[in-house]
Amino acid sequence: QVDVAAMARLFGYVDVTDTGFIVAVLSIAFNPLFWNVVARWEHKTRMFSRVFGSAHAACYCLGAVILLLNCVRSHCFTEAMKSQPKLEYWDCHWTYYSGVAILAVGTLFVISSFLALGFTGTFLGDYFGILMEEKVTSFPFSVLDNPMYWGSTAIYLGWSLMHASPAGLLLTAVVAISYTIAMLYEGPFTEEIYRQKQKGVKNK
């Protein structure tokens, strides 16, 4: 059961009206919204493939923009933590090294996901018509679904613990929520893309 009083005390340290905190929330929410809107628009119109001359070039450009936006998000996240108080009894070696361990696991999931999917597989290549031959089932996909998203969330969780930051923990919750919403939209849409591919193969 959730200790409501403990949660209230924890988030009593967080000033949600702070400008830096608000900017961090907006950057977290904007990223998955941006890449889903752009990728779906591309899937519907092929506009970006035409502009850049090929689907691969367009996908690489989107991937670069997503990476840049992720850097901005991480910067806003860190600055929001710095501007808010630490939780004194968490500002210790045990919490710090726990955060390091969680961050390391998250990094492992993110990097191994990228290596398993490749650049176009990671950055929505299927929306550009760059489809994979078969579903990836190797590690980390053998351990959990959407390891890139959960790995990224774990990185922010670990980073927050390393800084003993209640604001960071709350922002990590925002990251988890934004990714969960993104997965609800991306999962069925991607499955439909591959269903259409299989239907086309059968009709040949």
GUSEFI-877252 format. One line per 2 residues: number of its first residue (from 1); for each residue x, y, z of N, C-alpha, C. Coordinates in nm, 4 decimals, padded with zeros to 6 digits. Each point is the difference from the previous one (the first is absolute). Layout:
N
NUM	X/Y/Z/X/Y/Z/X/Y/Z  ...
! end
This chain:
204
1	00.0826/-00.1199/00.0000/-00.0826/00.1199/00.0000/00.0865/00.1256/00.0000  -00.0476/00.1023/-00.0649/00.0732/00.1261/-00.0086/-00.0211/00.0807/00.1278
3	00.1089/00.0451/00.0580/-00.0068/00.0856/00.1183/-00.0269/00.1422/-00.0486  -00.1258/00.0417/00.0060/-00.0392/00.1306/-00.0528/00.0696/00.1127/00.0747
5	00.0125/-00.0151/00.1325/00.0648/00.1039/00.0797/00.1463/00.0158/-00.0397  00.0679/-00.1132/-00.0231/00.1403/00.0059/-00.0404/00.0134/00.0644/-00.1377
7	-00.0913/-00.0327/-00.0904/00.0026/00.0604/-00.1338/-00.0238/00.1501/00.0092  -00.0919/00.0390/00.0871/-00.0300/00.1431/00.0158/00.1225/00.0741/00.0536
9	00.0697/-00.0623/00.0962/00.1201/00.0630/00.0538/00.1087/00.0099/-00.1066  00.0117/-00.1062/-00.0787/00.1021/-00.0034/-00.1051/-00.0218/00.1116/-00.1014
11	-00.1218/00.0104/-00.0507/-00.0268/00.0987/-00.1036/-00.0279/00.1388/00.0573  -00.0015/00.0083/00.1345/-00.0030/00.1320/00.0616/00.1288/00.0758/-00.0247
13	00.1053/-00.0743/-00.0407/00.1266/00.0628/-00.0332/-00.0003/00.0606/-00.1401  -00.1026/-00.0297/-00.0776/-00.0002/00.0385/-00.1415/-00.0877/00.1227/-00.0219
15	00.0566/00.1011/-00.0630/-00.0760/00.1181/-00.0410/-00.0391/-00.0182/-00.1463  -00.1232/-00.0458/-00.0228/-00.0438/-00.0298/-00.1365/-00.0271/00.1266/-00.0801
17	00.0012/00.1163/00.0676/-00.0190/00.1270/-00.0716/00.1330/00.0616/-00.0450  00.1109/-00.0621/00.0387/00.1308/00.0499/-00.0404/00.0129/-00.0069/-00.1520
19	00.0528/00.1055/-00.0599/00.0099/00.0077/-00.1461/00.0812/-00.1160/-00.0575  00.1124/-00.0310/00.0644/00.0838/-00.1088/-00.0477/-00.0720/-00.1330/00.0024
21	-00.0785/-00.0231/00.1053/-00.0762/-00.1240/00.0107/-00.1051/-00.0087/-00.1109  -00.0697/00.1096/-00.0242/-00.1030/00.0027/-00.1046/00.0618/-00.0250/-00.1376
23	00.1145/00.0627/-00.0262/00.0694/-00.0204/-00.1280/00.0394/-00.1467/-00.0161  00.0471/-00.0609/00.1090/00.0385/-00.1413/-00.0057/-00.1201/-00.0884/-00.0321
25	-00.1135/00.0271/00.0651/-00.1219/-00.0774/-00.0275/-00.0413/00.0145/-00.1459  00.0050/00.1221/-00.0508/-00.0400/00.0238/-00.1391/00.0943/-00.0696/-00.0978
27	00.1298/00.0016/00.0297/00.0956/-00.0659/-00.0890/-00.0199/-00.1513/00.0017  -00.0319/-00.0547/00.1165/-00.0254/-00.1440/00.0117/-00.1241/-00.0389/-00.0799
29	-00.1055/00.0775/00.0142/-00.1250/-00.0304/-00.0690/00.0104/00.0229/-00.1506  00.0808/00.1013/-00.0391/00.0082/00.0360/-00.1417/00.0677/-00.1073/-00.0847
31	00.1058/-00.0620/00.0528/00.0803/-00.0903/-00.0827/-00.0792/-00.1127/-00.0650  -00.0687/-00.0858/00.0763/-00.0750/-00.1082/-00.0659/-00.1146/00.0512/-00.0862
33	-00.0587/00.1138/00.0388/-00.1051/00.0590/-00.0833/00.0582/00.0403/-00.1344  00.1168/00.0630/00.0016/00.0644/00.0453/-00.1231/00.0293/-00.1165/-00.0933
35	00.0704/-00.1016/00.0519/00.0411/-00.1049/-00.0938/-00.1170/-00.0848/-00.0472  -00.1056/-00.0112/00.0792/-00.1170/-00.0738/-00.0473/-00.0750/00.0769/-00.1082
37	-00.0148/00.1314/00.0199/-00.0697/00.0809/-00.1008/00.0780/00.0016/-00.1312  00.1316/00.0235/00.0095/00.0826/00.0061/-00.1208/00.0020/-00.1350/-00.0720
39	00.0186/-00.1083/00.0750/00.0095/-00.1322/-00.0619/-00.1325/-00.0415/-00.0632  -00.1096/00.0298/00.0653/-00.1309/-00.0353/-00.0586/-00.0296/00.0846/-00.1235
41	00.0418/00.1253/00.0043/-00.0185/00.0858/-00.1181/00.0813/-00.0543/-00.1175  00.1212/-00.0442/00.0293/00.0834/-00.0606/-00.1039/-00.0647/-00.1279/-00.0542
43	-00.0511/-00.0820/00.0885/-00.0626/-00.1252/-00.0433/-00.1212/00.0264/-00.0892  -00.0704/00.1064/00.0309/-00.1211/00.0325/-00.0759/00.0306/00.0671/-00.1333
45	00.1015/00.0868/-00.0040/00.0234/00.0834/-00.1185/00.1303/-00.0287/-00.0734  00.0986/-00.0606/00.0694/00.1360/-00.0196/-00.0532/00.0656/00.1347/-00.0362
47	-00.0450/00.1050/00.0660/00.0490/00.1338/-00.0312/00.1488/00.0142/00.0290  00.0440/-00.0467/00.1156/00.1396/00.0179/00.0385/00.0929/-00.0845/-00.0870
49	-00.0449/-00.1163/-00.0409/00.0803/-00.0821/-00.0908/00.0208/00.0717/-00.1327  -00.1035/00.0684/-00.0474/00.0123/00.0751/-00.1251/00.0923/00.1197/00.0180
51	-00.0137/00.0703/00.1113/00.0825/00.1188/00.0247/00.1478/-00.0378/00.0091  00.0313/-00.1082/00.0717/00.1394/-00.0391/00.0210/00.0532/-00.0942/-00.1078
53	-00.0862/-00.0404/-00.0901/00.0463/-00.0810/-00.1125/-00.0065/-00.1489/00.0213  -00.0149/-00.0449/00.1225/-00.0126/-00.1432/00.0280/-00.0552/-00.0196/00.1400
55	-00.0581/-00.1172/00.0213/-00.0551/-00.0321/00.1321/00.1102/-00.0085/00.1043  00.1151/-00.0559/-00.0381/00.1098/-00.0144/00.0954/00.0529/00.1362/00.0445
57	00.0165/00.0917/-00.0950/00.0497/00.1336/00.0354/-00.0971/00.0706/00.0929  -00.1292/-00.0123/-00.0293/-00.1012/00.0642/00.0836/-00.0003/-00.0596/00.1402
59	00.0138/-00.1319/00.0079/00.0015/-00.0669/00.1307/00.1221/00.0401/00.0808  00.1150/00.0087/-00.0664/00.1215/00.0415/00.0705/-00.0123/00.1433/00.0500
61	-00.0647/00.0851/-00.0779/-00.0201/00.1384/00.0427/-00.0914/00.0056/00.1223  -00.1093/-00.0757/-00.0032/-00.0897/-00.0037/00.1160/00.0732/-00.0540/00.1218
63	00.0801/-00.1047/-00.0190/00.0762/-00.0560/00.1113/00.0931/00.1021/00.0618  00.0655/00.0790/-00.0849/00.0907/00.1040/00.0508/-00.0757/00.1047/00.0800
65	-00.1179/00.0384/-00.0486/-00.0823/00.0985/00.0714/-00.0458/-00.0567/00.1345  -00.0408/-00.1273/00.0005/-00.0437/-00.0639/00.1245/00.1145/-00.0038/00.1007
67	00.1199/-00.0341/-00.0444/00.1157/-00.0025/00.0896/00.0273/00.1387/00.0575  -00.0109/00.1022/-00.0844/00.0203/00.1374/00.0463/-00.1055/00.0382/00.1040
69	-00.1251/-00.0339/-00.0280/-00.1083/00.0297/00.0949/00.0192/-00.0746/00.1315  00.0524/-00.1225/-00.0075/00.0258/-00.0758/00.1222/00.1100/00.0661/00.0834
71	00.0998/00.0578/-00.0683/00.1046/00.0734/00.0725/-00.0584/00.1228/00.0689  -00.0887/00.0700/-00.0692/-00.0664/00.1159/00.0585/-00.0833/-00.0420/00.1206
73	-00.0744/-00.1108/-00.0159/-00.0823/-00.0501/00.1106/00.0859/-00.0344/00.1213  00.1109/-00.0686/-00.0226/00.0875/-00.0382/00.1110/00.0587/00.1224/00.0686
75	00.0347/00.1014/-00.0790/00.0518/00.1245/00.0576/-00.1061/00.0683/00.0861  -00.1228/00.0085/-00.0522/-00.1091/00.0627/00.0762/-00.0292/-00.0780/00.1272
77	00.0041/-00.1331/-00.0100/-00.0227/-00.0879/00.1152/00.1048/00.0291/00.1084  00.1266/00.0049/-00.0410/00.1084/00.0217/00.0962/-00.0076/00.1387/00.0625
79	-00.0282/00.1003/-00.0812/-00.0094/00.1358/00.0520/-00.1165/00.0141/00.0979  -00.1116/-00.0702/-00.0285/-00.1151/00.0042/00.0904/00.0359/-00.0621/00.1346
81	00.0774/-00.1086/-00.0031/00.0441/-00.0615/00.1258/00.0907/00.0945/00.0783  00.0920/00.0646/-00.0697/00.0951/00.0885/00.0678/-00.0684/00.1182/00.0679
83	-00.1130/00.0427/-00.0568/-00.0674/00.1190/00.0524/-00.0903/-00.0309/00.1184  -00.0119/-00.1293/00.0362/-00.0907/-00.0397/00.1080/00.0784/-00.0729/00.1088
85	-00.0531/-00.0007/00.1223/00.0756/-00.0578/00.1125/00.0165/-00.1509/-00.0094  00.1074/-00.0483/00.0636/00.0223/-00.1437/00.0116/-00.0763/-00.0536/00.1205
87	-00.0159/-00.1310/00.0010/-00.0587/-00.0670/00.1161/00.1171/-00.0395/00.0905  00.0104/00.0643/00.1157/00.1215/-00.0117/00.0810/00.0351/-00.1440/00.0341
89	-00.0980/-00.0788/00.0450/00.0329/-00.1349/00.0445/00.0241/-00.0961/-00.1163  -00.0169/00.0458/-00.1231/00.0380/-00.0794/-00.1180/00.1354/00.0423/-00.0555
91	00.0533/00.1101/00.0510/00.1272/00.0517/-00.0494/00.1139/-00.0751/00.0687  00.0167/-00.1281/-00.0388/00.0990/-00.0864/00.0645/00.0566/-00.0973/-00.1038
93	00.1043/-00.0719/00.0401/00.0667/-00.0920/-00.0926/-00.0932/-00.1108/-00.0470  -00.0831/-00.0522/00.0894/-00.0879/-00.1121/-00.0366/-00.0949/00.0396/-00.1125
95	-00.0625/00.1149/00.0138/-00.0927/00.0463/-00.1035/00.0746/00.0313/-00.1286  00.1159/00.0618/00.0128/00.0773/00.0377/-00.1184/00.0373/-00.1230/-00.0820
97	00.0538/-00.1027/00.0666/00.0448/-00.1180/-00.0740/-00.1173/-00.0860/-00.0479  -00.1121/00.0082/00.0696/-00.1211/-00.0644/-00.0523/-00.0415/00.0663/-00.1308
99	00.0076/00.1338/-00.0020/-00.0306/00.0740/-00.1225/00.0951/-00.0361/-00.1130  00.1284/-00.0138/00.0322/00.0989/-00.0380/-00.1013/-00.0347/-00.1358/-00.0600
101	-00.0386/-00.0950/00.0861/-00.0332/-00.1346/-00.0470/-00.1226/00.0027/-00.0920  -00.1036/00.0756/00.0405/-00.1214/00.0092/-00.0817/00.0309/00.0686/-00.1320
103	00.0802/00.1056/00.0043/00.0381/00.0706/-00.1220/00.0784/-00.0931/-00.0935  00.0881/-00.0824/00.0574/00.0791/-00.0928/-00.0816/-00.0891/-00.1027/-00.0683
105	-00.0988/-00.0530/00.0730/-00.0934/-00.0969/-00.0591/-00.0800/00.0662/-00.1119  -00.0477/00.1216/00.0249/-00.0747/00.0720/-00.1027/00.0837/00.0239/-00.1244
107	00.1272/00.0385/00.0199/00.0898/00.0225/-00.1129/00.0213/-00.1287/-00.0784  00.0130/-00.1116/00.0715/00.0147/-00.1299/-00.0662/-00.1194/-00.0299/-00.0891
109	-00.1204/00.0241/00.0498/-00.1202/-00.0254/-00.0790/-00.0069/00.0903/-00.1224  00.0340/00.1268/00.0178/-00.0061/00.0951/-00.1116/00.1011/-00.0363/-00.1086
111	00.1247/-00.0245/00.0396/00.1049/-00.0302/-00.0985/-00.0257/-00.1332/-00.0689  -00.0382/-00.1015/00.0776/-00.0251/-00.1313/-00.0603/-00.1224/00.0035/-00.0911
113	-00.0998/00.0819/00.0337/-00.1159/00.0172/-00.0878/00.0422/00.0609/-00.1328  00.0841/00.1023/00.0082/00.0480/00.0662/-00.1213/00.0798/-00.0965/-00.0872
115	00.0857/-00.0799/00.0623/00.0811/-00.0949/-00.0755/-00.0867/-00.1082/-00.0644  -00.1065/-00.0394/00.0685/-00.0885/-00.1037/-00.0539/-00.0862/00.0520/-00.1140
117	-00.0422/00.1257/00.0092/-00.0926/00.0565/-00.0993/00.0719/00.0714/-00.1138  00.1201/00.0523/00.0264/00.0651/00.0853/-00.0978/-00.0586/00.1396/00.0033
119	00.0598/00.0909/-00.0770/-00.0435/00.1401/00.0050/-00.1435/00.0149/-00.0496  -00.0299/-00.0557/-00.1180/-00.1347/00.0187/-00.0560/-00.1044/-00.0753/00.0814
121	00.0365/-00.1136/00.0565/-00.0946/-00.0725/00.0843/-00.0310/00.0739/00.1282  00.1005/00.0706/00.0512/-00.0183/00.0778/00.1228/-00.0827/00.1248/-00.0253
123	00.0295/00.0673/-00.1107/-00.0612/00.1308/-00.0243/-00.1118/-00.0076/-00.1045  -00.0934/-00.0938/00.0238/-00.1283/-00.0039/-00.0708/00.0142/-00.0212/-00.1508
125	00.1000/-00.0777/-00.0389/00.0185/-00.0268/-00.1416/-00.1185/-00.0670/-00.0652  -00.0758/-00.0789/00.0762/-00.1164/-00.0679/-00.0582/-00.1059/00.0995/-00.0470
127	-00.0057/00.1173/00.0631/-00.0934/00.1036/-00.0455/00.0437/00.0598/-00.1340  00.1284/-00.0175/-00.0321/00.0552/00.0497/-00.1260/00.0010/-00.1097/-00.1074
129	-00.0565/-00.1149/00.0336/-00.0003/-00.1111/-00.0944/00.1249/-00.0853/00.0067  00.0858/00.0253/00.0991/00.1225/-00.0799/00.0182/-00.0328/-00.1085/00.1026
131	-00.0474/-00.1127/-00.0483/-00.0519/-00.1031/00.0892/00.1056/-00.1062/00.0296  -00.0060/-00.0541/00.1200/00.0897/-00.1077/00.0392/-00.0545/-00.1325/-00.0522
133	00.0916/-00.0933/-00.0240/-00.0407/-00.1290/-00.0561/-00.0827/-00.0809/00.0993  00.0346/00.0097/00.1267/-00.0715/-00.0745/00.1028/00.0094/00.0730/00.1324
135	-00.0866/-00.0363/00.0909/-00.0034/00.0626/00.1319/00.1259/-00.0332/00.0771  00.0558/00.1003/00.0659/00.1203/-00.0200/00.0811/-00.0394/-00.0637/00.1325
137	00.0610/-00.1135/00.0306/-00.0323/-00.0712/00.1245/00.1235/-00.0226/00.0866  00.1160/00.0469/-00.0469/00.1226/-00.0166/00.0780/00.0014/00.0990/00.1158
139	00.0998/-00.0140/00.0897/00.0127/00.0926/00.1128/00.0139/00.1423/-00.0515  -00.0651/00.0962/00.0607/-00.0798/-00.0040/00.1233/-00.1486/-00.0267/-00.0222
141	-00.0395/-00.0224/-00.1263/-00.1416/-00.0228/-00.0292/-00.0477/-00.1343/00.0539  00.0950/-00.0883/00.0319/-00.0354/-00.1272/00.0621/-00.0318/00.0165/00.1480
143	00.0362/00.1151/00.0556/-00.0207/00.0263/00.1427/-00.1270/00.0802/00.0256  -00.0246/00.1027/-00.0827/-00.1193/00.0830/00.0174/-00.0330/00.0694/-00.1308
145	-00.1252/00.0412/-00.0131/-00.0431/00.0762/-00.1158/00.0448/00.1454/00.0150  00.0251/00.0647/-00.1116/00.0377/00.1419/-00.0031/00.1181/00.0315/00.0925
147	00.1095/-00.0762/-00.0130/00.1143/00.0232/00.0906/00.0659/00.1357/-00.0182  -00.0123/00.0586/-00.1200/00.0571/00.1336/-00.0215/-00.0694/00.1028/00.0899
149	-00.1317/-00.0059/00.0048/-00.0753/00.0949/00.0816/00.0226/-00.0232/00.1488  -00.0071/-00.1266/00.0421/00.0167/-00.0274/00.1432/00.1448/00.0219/00.0434
151	00.0941/-00.0263/-00.0916/00.1399/00.0287/00.0313/00.0228/00.1482/00.0187  -00.0599/00.0809/-00.0874/00.0115/00.1455/00.0120/-00.0612/00.0483/00.1308
153	-00.1145/-00.0565/00.0360/-00.0641/00.0367/00.1267/00.0898/-00.0352/00.1182  00.0635/-00.1175/-00.0067/00.0901/-00.0418/00.1080/00.1201/00.0929/00.0111
155	00.0487/00.0506/-00.1128/00.1112/00.0948/00.0029/-00.0391/00.1252/00.0782  -00.1193/00.0514/-00.0273/-00.0452/00.1195/00.0717/-00.0246/-00.0301/00.1484
157	-00.0496/-00.1191/00.0290/-00.0200/-00.0380/00.1403/00.1336/-00.0055/00.0732  00.0972/-00.0663/-00.0624/00.1323/-00.0081/00.0616/00.0639/00.1362/00.0181
159	-00.0128/00.0855/-00.1006/00.0543/00.1360/00.0066/-00.0639/00.0790/00.1141  -00.1301/-00.0207/00.0191/-00.0718/00.0690/00.1085/00.0475/-00.0471/00.1369
161	00.0199/-00.1302/00.0151/00.0479/-00.0536/00.1276/00.1422/00.0467/00.0283  00.0816/00.0061/-00.1034/00.1372/00.0473/00.0193/00.0024/00.1436/00.0518
163	-00.1016/00.0771/-00.0366/-00.0092/00.1388/00.0456/-00.0941/00.0158/00.1195  -00.0523/-00.1123/00.0529/-00.0931/00.0048/00.1138/-00.1103/00.1026/-00.0243
165	-00.0560/-00.0043/-00.1206/-00.0901/00.1071/-00.0438/-00.1458/-00.0442/-00.0088  -00.0851/00.0505/00.0884/-00.1439/-00.0258/-00.0134/-00.0554/00.0536/-00.1319
167	00.0494/00.1153/-00.0438/-00.0439/00.0554/-00.1283/00.0346/-00.0957/-00.1131  00.1194/-00.0596/00.0067/00.0401/-00.0972/-00.1005/-00.0892/-00.1219/-00.0008
169	-00.0391/-00.0467/00.1183/-00.0891/-00.1158/00.0083/-00.1364/00.0315/-00.0621  -00.0508/00.1195/00.0269/-00.1286/00.0388/-00.0576/00.0110/00.0132/-00.1516
171	00.1098/00.0567/-00.0474/00.0206/00.0109/-00.1437/00.0182/-00.1376/-00.0644  00.0627/-00.0922/00.0722/00.0122/-00.1372/-00.0506/-00.1372/-00.0630/-00.0172
173	-00.0908/00.0287/00.0926/-00.1372/-00.0496/-00.0131/-00.0656/00.0575/-00.1253  00.0288/00.1269/-00.0289/-00.0529/00.0628/-00.1226/00.0571/-00.0697/-00.1231
175	00.1301/-00.0342/00.0040/00.0629/-00.0741/-00.1100/-00.0718/-00.1331/-00.0213  -00.0225/-00.0743/00.1099/-00.0656/-00.1305/-00.0096/-00.1412/00.0125/-00.0574
177	-00.0726/00.1016/00.0430/-00.1365/00.0204/-00.0494/00.0008/00.0352/-00.1483  00.0916/00.0894/-00.0400/00.0050/00.0417/-00.1408/00.0375/-00.1170/-00.0896
179	00.0914/-00.0857/00.0458/00.0380/-00.1172/-00.0791/-00.1141/-00.1017/-00.0048  -00.0707/-00.0158/00.1106/-00.1127/-00.0936/00.0020/-00.1064/00.0416/-00.1005
181	-00.0301/00.1292/-00.0034/-00.0976/00.0508/-00.0966/00.0512/-00.0214/-00.1427  00.1292/00.0267/-00.0220/00.0585/-00.0197/-00.1321/-00.0111/-00.1461/-00.0437
183	00.0259/-00.0921/00.0932/-00.0073/-00.1429/-00.0332/-00.1421/-00.0424/-00.0364  -00.0985/00.0608/00.0650/-00.1396/-00.0330/-00.0303/-00.0352/00.0368/-00.1433
185	00.0632/00.1052/-00.0516/-00.0261/00.0433/-00.1377/00.0918/-00.0700/-00.1000  00.1256/-00.0158/00.0376/00.0974/-00.0547/-00.0936/-00.0184/-00.1495/-00.0235
187	-00.0268/-00.0744/00.1072/-00.0090/-00.1456/-00.0113/-00.1004/-00.0457/-00.1054  -00.1275/00.0356/00.0145/-00.0999/-00.0438/-00.0980/00.0278/00.0531/-00.1407
189	00.0517/00.1226/-00.0106/00.0257/00.0573/-00.1321/00.1119/-00.0765/-00.0706  00.1070/-00.0322/00.0744/00.1105/-00.0757/-00.0584/-00.0450/-00.1400/-00.0388
191	-00.0800/-00.0634/00.0837/-00.0520/-00.1326/-00.0325/-00.0826/00.0036/-00.1282  -00.0764/00.1067/-00.0199/-00.0806/00.0127/-00.1208/00.0893/00.0158/-00.1231
193	00.1104/00.0720/00.0132/00.0940/00.0148/-00.1115/00.0509/-00.1367/-00.0445  00.0386/-00.0824/00.0964/00.0535/-00.1316/-00.0352/-00.1105/-00.0962/-00.0438
195	-00.1202/00.0203/00.0505/-00.1122/-00.0822/-00.0471/-00.0265/00.0285/-00.1469  00.0060/00.1269/-00.0379/-00.0177/00.0381/-00.1393/00.1118/-00.0570/-00.0871
197	00.1217/-00.0036/00.0554/00.1121/-00.0582/-00.0732/-00.0250/-00.1478/-00.0267  -00.0415/-00.0729/00.1026/-00.0272/-00.1426/-00.0171/-00.1151/-00.0238/-00.0959
199	-00.0998/00.0866/00.0052/-00.1141/-00.0113/-00.0915/00.0458/00.0208/-00.1436  00.0903/00.0976/-00.0196/00.0516/00.0245/-00.1348/00.0813/-00.1157/-00.0527
201	00.0779/-00.0630/00.0889/00.0815/-00.1155/-00.0406/-00.0898/-00.1164/-00.0419  -00.1055/-00.0244/00.0754/-00.0909/-00.1106/-00.0302/-00.0753/00.0212/-00.1305
203	-00.0257/00.1270/-00.0313/-00.0771/00.0305/-00.1220/00.0845/-00.0086/-00.1272  00.1326/-00.0099/00.0160/00.0872/-00.0085/-00.1187/-00.0038/-00.1395/-00.0600
! end
